[in-house]
């Protein structure tokens, strides 16, 4: 009965009908009563007062008037561009302006009918008017007239054109609640409601849509947010438990010759305490008998690659193969070169497999992976092609993992009977709340310490008219034997204006740094992989002092001699990207610099990004500001299939609540891992309903 009533199609509700129902589905995804109840207000307005036209004196507040509409005229011929009318009560009249839906206006308003107008007054040429206010027929019995707080709902122009503005949606919510409130099922056990001081679910729905006061809004919001975060954390934790209990992993019990030889004779520098701690955490996983699924976070230059190598050597010590997958050929090649140098003389068979690998070389790699003689392979997406068959893959490391979709990552599992241990790495620090949500089913390790001797990069925000000073500084750095990156924003590689900006910038630099005294190279996404690699190698080999590039150099390029990163139009980059770009310098012993160039006229958000970069080198701190400014959907390039979409929860603001719900979900699962106890029956039913359509990727990594 309960489910059926809440699942009633919205078209059956009085005043909606088939046409409006179709629009609600198209515009808002609303099909049922439940869907509509889940359209929560994003703010509230006080409609308790009815004002008079003569009282209008402020263009920052909303007014609610009752009166008549007269003198509607269409302006502009032959095609009208706007309509103007008068709204009058016994104290005076005010102009009303419309720019849309003009052809319906003449028939919509009757001269002797009384209407309720609601909107914000606009001051124009010294006179107040209303542009596109909400207007409806006045009904003295209407419960929303003169009522206090009313929710403001998300709507669209198409919905408004069909009489489904925010006020109409508020009426629909009231009608639905009158029918279904008593049938809204509880989803949380009584002990959670009691311990967390949460109101029952049916009252939460009533109060969020029809609040009597601000206290009711707060109570309802907290209850509904708690529920949403709680069930999401419950799912992540159950996935994690399922993986730990049912998915067996190879046991890496041996710490043998490869690991010890490298540690004692080949390690280029002493490990930091953070690196040692992370290796211990990983070793514990590898010896547990369960498949490891760990996220390794480490700021730019914190030494994740050396940790990855040492874990791969553990795989080799236990008779298994290892692979490292990177999102781009440049990054894969860089990893390959670094690993090759570090294991020189250890007798380890290592290869690089990318889209550019020649067919003859490819065949050799396929054969030696299949017979087990190739111990470590580094590559791009080429590693997950069906032709790649491993003899005994024991460890898969995925770098800059947010660049890969989950479906791509899961392909490693098709290559082995027992799934390989998985280590996913990112140099993009993830804010704590996101780590608890998007990666809440993974174990998380963090390298939060830079190797000794690294000097923090000095960052400056300068303006376009400082170019002469910037050029002199560049000349001094080059005279000292240093190299420089100059990066331009390319939002889409196809955008001609961006490419022109890069080309013009390159030509201006050629003028200021003429050959043969100076050498420049250029790198962007429209070059072939071969040309990109050629240009990159010129820079790496010091055959060019200035690299003019787009964000293709954001990750993976390691040139310790490069000490200056100049970012043109820095306001067009997100904080995470700016921090990644800055991480390309500061890799050697010399002092490095990052120069952010913008116009004087930039937005407040852009100013905050520049200030944050100038004042902080801490990637985790920067990630928190990035989350605050941009919101969870965009931060760190995390938008991908399976992105969290909250109905009312806010990953940006609900950090403390997420921690509380995670801890509470953990306690519940410790007591009742299968959600089988009678007191958890409602919870179990809601859980099944919520996640019935979700394919559980986490169970395969």
N, C-alpha and C positions, 0 to 999 in steps of 0.2 A: 504493500500500500504506500509506504513512505517513499520508496525509490520511484514507484510509478508516478506519484504526484509531482515530485521534484523533476522527473524526467519528461513531464508534459511539454509538448512542443509549444514554443512561445506564440505561434500563430493562433492558438486556441484562446489566448487571453483576450478579454473584451477590450476593443479599441486597437488591437494590433492587426489581426487578419493576415492573409497570405502574402500580400505585397510588401507590407512593412516587415513581416517575418523574414522574407527573402533578403531584404536590405540589411536587417540586423545581423543575419548570418554572414553576408558578404563583407560588411563594414567592421563588425566587432567580433565575428565568430560565435555569436549567440544563437543557439538552437533551442535550448530548453529553459525552463524556469530556473534551474540550478545555474546554468550559464549566466543568466541575467543577474541573479543574486550575487554572482562572483564579479560583477562589474561594480567595483567599489568607488565611492566618491574620492576625488583627489584633493578637494578642499571643501569648506562649508561657508555659506553666506547666511547672514541674519535677515530673514524676511518677516520679522515680527511687526515691523513698522509700515504703516501706509502714510506716505508723505503727500504734500500738495505741490503743484507746479511752482507756486510762489516761493516755496522753501528751497528751491534748487540754487546752490551757491558754491558747490565744490566739485571739481572734476576728478576727484580721487575715490569717491564713494559710490556705492550703488543706490539707486532710488527705486521705490515701488510706488506706482501711481495708479489711480483708477479714474478713467475718463473716456471721452469719445475721440474718434479719429475722423478728421475732415480734410477737404482740399488736397487730395492726392494728385500730384502732377508728375508726368513723365518728362524728363529733361533730355534734350538731344534728339535730333531727327536726321535721317529716317530711323536710325537705331538708337533708342534711348540708352544713356549711360548710367542714369540714376533716377530715383524717384524721391520726391519731397512731399511730406504731408504735415498736418498740424495735429498735436495731441492736446486736448483741452479738458480742464476740470473747472470748477466754479471759481478758482483763484487766478486763472490765466491759461496761456497756451505756450507750447514749445515745439520747435521744428523736429521732425523725425526724418532720417535719411536712409534710403536703401540703395545698395549697389548690385544686389543679386535677386533673382526670382521676381523680376519686375513685371513680367506678363501676368502673374497671378494676383498682383496687389489690388487692382481695381475691384476684383470680385471678392477678395478676401475680407474686406472691412465694410460693414454696413453703417451708414451715418448715425442711426439712432441707437446702435448697440453700445453697451458699456464694456470697456476692455481693461485688463490689468496690464500695465507696462512695467517691465523690470530691466534695468540696465545701468551702465555707467554714463553719466553726463559728460559731454565733450565741449570744451571751450574753443570756439572757432570765430575769429574776427570779433572778439569781444562779446559773443552771444553763445549761450548754451544750446546744444542740440543732442539728440540721441542717434547714434548710427547702429542700425541693425539690432535694436533691443528685442528682448523676448516679449511677445504680445499674445494674449489669449483672451477669449471671451470671459467676462467677469461672472462668476457663479458664487453668490453669497454663501452657498453651502459647501463650497470647495474646501476640504480640510487643509490644503496647503496654503491658502490665502491667510496671511497674518500669522502663520505658524513661525516659530523661532528659526532654528538652524535648519538649513536645507543643503543637501549634498550637491556638489557640482560634479557632473559626470563627463567623461571623455565622450565626445560625439564628433561627427564629421559634417561637412557641408551637404553631402547627399542626404544624410539622415535629417538634418535641419530642414532641407527643402521638402521633406515628406512629414514634417510636423514632429520629428523626433529629436528636439533639442534637449538640453539638460533637464528642463522642468518636466517635459513629457516622460523622460526616463525615470525621474523621481516618482511620478504618478504610477508608472508601471511597477516600480519596486514596491510601492505601497499596496497595490492590488494583489501582487504575488504573495506578499507576506501575509495579507489577510487570509489567503487561501491555504498557505502551506506552513505557516510558522510552527504550528503544533506537530508537524510531521518532519521537521528538520532533525535528523538523527544526531545524537551525541557521538563523538569520535574518540574522546579521551577518557581514560578510566577516572573514577571518582577521586582516587588518591592523588593523581596529578592535578586535577582541578583544585583540590583542597590545598595541597602543598604549595602550588604556584599561584594561589589566589586568582584563579581564572573563572570568569562567568560562564554559565552554560552556553553551548554553541547557538541555540535558537535565539537567545537574547542578544548574543553578539551580532547576529545577522540583522536583528530588528534595530538595535542601537546604532549600527554603522550606517544604516540607510535612513532611519527616522529618529535621530537623537533628540533628547529633551534638553541636553546641555553638554558642555565640553567634557565633563567627567565621564559621561556615557560614551562619548567618542573615544576617549582614551582607553576605557575598559574594553570596548569592543575591538579596537585596533590591536591592543596587546593580545587579546585572546586569539584573534584570527592569525596574527603574525606568528604567535607561538606555535599554533597548530601547523602552519605551513612549514616553518623551519624544522619542527620536531619530526614530521613525517619524512622530510627530505633527508635529515640526518639518520633517521631510522633505516632508510633504504641504503644509504652509503655504508653504514655500519654492518647491516645484514650481508651486503655484497662482500664486504671485507671478511666477515666471519666465514661465509660460504667458501671463499677462495682459500682461506687459511685451513679450513677443515677438510675440504674435499679435493682441492687441486694439489696433487703431490708435486714436489720439485726435486731436481737432482741434488744430492748431498755433496757439497764441496768440502770434504773433511780434511783434505791434505793442503798444508802450506808447504810447497815444495821448492825445487831448485829454481824455477823461473822467477817466482816471487822473491825468494831470498837473494838470488844473484842480483836481481834488479835493485832491491832495497839496499844491499851492501856495496854494490860496485857501480851502478849506473844512475842512481837517483841524482838529478842535477842540482838539487838544493834540499835542505832539511824541510820535512813536512811541518806545516803549522799544526797547532793543537786541534784546530777545527777539522783539518784533513784527517788527522789520526782518529778523531772521534767518529767521523763519517765512515772510515774504512772498517772500524770496529762494528758499527751498526750493520753495515752491509755483510760482513763476515758472519755475524750472528744469524742473519737471514739465510745465507747460503748453506749454513750447517743445520738448518732447522728441519729439513725434510719437506718443507712447504715451498711453493713457488714464490720467489721474491717479486714484489711489485712496488718499487720504491721511486719516489721523486727526489731528485737531488737538485736543490736550489743553491746557486752560488753566484755572487755578484761578478761582474766583468773582471777578469784577471785574478780570480780567487783560487784557481788551480784545480778546476773540475777534471780537466783532461788527464792529469797525472793520476787522480783517483780512479778514473775510468780505466786507464791502462793497468793499474795494479789489480783491479778487480778482474780484468781480462786475463792477467797472468795467473790468477787463482783458478780460472776456468781451465787454462792450459795445464796447470799442475794436476788437475783432476781428470785429464784426458778428454776435455771437451773443446769444441771450437767456440769462437766468440765473434760477434760482428758489431760494428758501430755505424749507425745510419744517421746521416745529416741531411738537411732539407735542400742544400744547394751544392753544385759541383765545386764551387770555390771553397766552401766550408769543408766538404769531404776531402778535397785535395790538401787543404791546410792540416786537417787531422792526420791524414796519411803521412805527410811530410814530417810532422812533429813526432808521431809514433815511430816512424822509420829511424829517425835520428836517435830517439831515446833507447831503442832496443838494438841498436847497432852492435854487432859482435855477439849477440845472444843466441844465434842460430834459430831464430823464429821465422816461420814462413808467413809473410804479410803481403796483401794485395789490395789494389784500389779498383772498385767496380762502379762506373758511372755510365750515363748515356753516351759519353764520348769515348768510352773504351773501345778499341778496335776489335773487330769480330774475331780475329785470330787470337788475340789476348783474352777475349771474353771466353772463348771455348776452353782455353787452358784453365782459366779460373773456375768455370763450371765443373770441369773434370776433377780438379784438385780439391774443390769443396766436397764433391760427391765421394771421393776416396779418402777424405780426411787429412790429406797431406797439407792443405792450406789451413793454417791455424787461426789466423785473424784476417777478416775482410772488412775494409772500410768502404762505404759507398753511399749512394743516394737511394731514391725509390727503386733503382735497378735491383737492389738486394731483395725486394719482395716480389719480383717477377716469378712466374711459375717455373721458368727454366732453372732458377737457382735452387739447387737441392743440397742440403747439408748432410754430412754423414752423422754428426752428433752435435748439433748446436746446443750449447748449454747456457749461453748468455747473450742477450740482445740489449745493446745500449742505444738509446734514441736521443739525439741531441736536438736542442731547440724544439722540444716535442710538440709545442702548440702549433707548429707549422704542418703537422701531420694530422689527418683525421683518424678517429679511433678505428675505423674499418681498415685503413691502411696498416696501422700498427698491429692489428689482430692477425694479419697475414703470416707473421712469424710463427703463429701457433699451428698453422696448417703444415708447417715444414717439419714438425717433430711429433712423436707420440706423447712424450712428456714435455709440457710447455717449458721453454727456456726461462731462466730467471731474467727479469726485466728491470733495467735501470733507465729511467727517463730523466734527462737533464735539461735545465733551463738556466740561461744567464739573465733572464728577465725576472727579477725578484717578484714574488707573488704576495700581495697583501694577505694578512693573516685570515681575514674572513673568507677570501676567495680560496685559500688553501684548504680551509675547512669545508668548503662546499664543492667547488669544481674538482678538487683532488682529495676529497674527504675519505675515499675508499682506498687511498694509497698511503703507505708509510712515507713520512717526509723527513729528509735529512737536509741540513742547512750548513753550508760553509760560510760562516759570517766573520771571516778574518782574512785579511790580505797577507801575502807572503812578505817577510821582513825586507826592508830596503826599498819598498815601493813608495814613491812620493805621491801624495794626492795631486790630481790634476787641478791646476788653477783655472777657474772659469770666469769669464767676463762677458757682460752683456753690453754691446756697443751698437751705434746707429749707422745707417747707410752713409751719412755725411762724414764718418770717421775713416773713410777708405784710405786716405793718404797715410794716416798713422798705422793702419793695419798693414799696408804694403811695406812700409819701412821695417815694421816688426818682422814680417815674413822674410825680407832680405837679410836681416841680421841672423835669423835662425838658419837660413840656408848657408850663410857665410860660415856659421859654426859647424856646418856639415850635417844639419838636421833635415828631415823631410816633412812635408805638409800635406794634409788632406783638405780639399775644399769641396763641401757637399751641398748639392742643390736638392730642393724637394721635388720629387716627381710623384705626383699623386697617382696618375695612371700613365703607363709608358706610352699610351697613344695620345696623350694630351699635347697638342702641338705647342701651346703657349709655354708649358713647362720645358719642353725640349729646346725651344727657342731661348729661354732664359739660361739654360745650361750652356748652350752653344755660344750665346753672347758673352756669358761669363768667362768661358774658355778663351774666346778671342780677346777679351779685355785683359786677361791674365797674360796671354802671349805678348800683348803690347807692353805690359809692365815688366814682364820677365822674358825678354827676347832670347831666341836661340842665337849663337851656339852657347852663350854663357849659361843659360838655364835650359832644363829639359822638362817638358810637361807630358803627362799621359792622361787619358780619359777613359772612364768606365761607366757604362749604364746598361740597363736591361735590354736595349734594342741591339746591342752587339751580340754576335754569335758567341757561344761558350768558348770557342777557340780564341777569338779576338779578345774577349774579356780576360782570359787566362794570360794571353800574351802581354796585355797592358798591365795586369796585376804583377806579372813576373818582372817587368821593367822596373816597377816601383820597389818590389821586394829586393831585387838585385842592385838597387841604388843607381839605376840608369836613368831615373827621373826623380826630380826633387819635389815636384808638385803633382798630386793625383787629384784630378777634377772628376767628381763621381756623384752618383745618386746613392740611395740607401742600399744598393747591392753590396756595399762594403760594410754594412751594419754589423754583420757577424762574421767571424772566421778569419779575418785578415790579421795576421800577427807580424807587425813590422816594428821591432823595438826601437829602430832609429827614427821613426816618425814621432814628432813631439808636439805638433800643432794640428788641431782639428778646428777648421773654420766652417761654421754652418750658416749658409745664406738663407734668408727668410725663415729664421729659426722658429718664428711664431706659427709656421704651418706644420710643425712637427709636434707629436704628442710627447709627454715627458719621458715615457718609457723608451721611445725611439731616440730622443736626445741623449739619454743616459747611455744607451747602447752605442751610439756613435762616439760619444766621449770616451768610451771604453776601448776604442781603437788606438788611443794614445796612452802614454803613461805606462808602457809595457817594458821600458828599459830603465836604466839607473838615472837618466837625465830628467830634469824638471820638464813637465809637459803642460800644455795650455789648450783650453777650449774657448773659442771666441764665437759668441752667438750674435749674429747680425740681424737687426730688424729695422723697420720704419719707426718713427716716433709714435705714429698713430696705430696702436695695437689694442686688442680687447683686454679687459680686466683679467680674464682667464689666462691669456698669453703672458701678461705681466707676471702673474703668479707663477707660471711655469718657468719664466726666465729667472725670477727671484729664487725659486727652489733650486734650480740648477747652480746658480752662483753660490748659494749658501750651503749646499750639501753634496757630498760625494757618496752618501750611503744609499745604495740602491733600494733597500727595504723601506727606508724613510720616504724616498722618492715615489715608490710604488703606492704608498698609502695616500700621498697627495694626488697622484694620478687617479686613483680610485675615487677620491673625493671630487675631483674636477670633472672626470669623464663618465663616471658610473661604471658598474661591473661589466656591462655588455661589450664595452670597447676596450677595457684595460688589457694591456699586454698582448693584444692580438688574440684574445681568447675566444672571440665569437666563432663558433663552429657548430656542426650538427650536434644536437644534444645540449645546446647552451641552456643554462638555467633560466626559466622564465617564471618569475614570481608574480602571483596575483596581487599580493599586498605586502609581502616581505621586501626588504630593501637591503641588499648585501652591503651597501655603502654605509648604512646607518645602524644596522642591527647587529654589530659585532658582538656585543655582550650577550644579546638574546641567543645568537647562534651558538656561543659557547655554552650557555645554560641548557639549551635544548639538546645539544650533542651529549653533554654529561648526563642528562636525564634519560635520553634514549639508550645510552650505554648501560646505565643502572637497570633499566627495564629488560634489556637483552641478556644481561648477566643472570637475571632471575628467571626469564621466560624467553629463551632464544628462538623458539618456534611460534611465539605469540599464541600459545595453545591454552593458557589459563582462562577460566570462565570470565574473570573480570576484564580480560583483554579482548573479548569477542568483538565488541564494537570497533575497537582499534584495528583488529585484524581485518574485519570486513572493509573498513575504509581504506586500509593499506592496499588490499587486493584491487579495490575499485580504482584507486589513484594510479597504480602502476601496472594495470592490466595490459596496457598497450606498449609498455616500455621493454624493448629488448635489452637484456642485461649484458652490456659489453664488458662490464668490469669482471665478469666471471671468466672472460678469456683475456684479461689484461687491460 
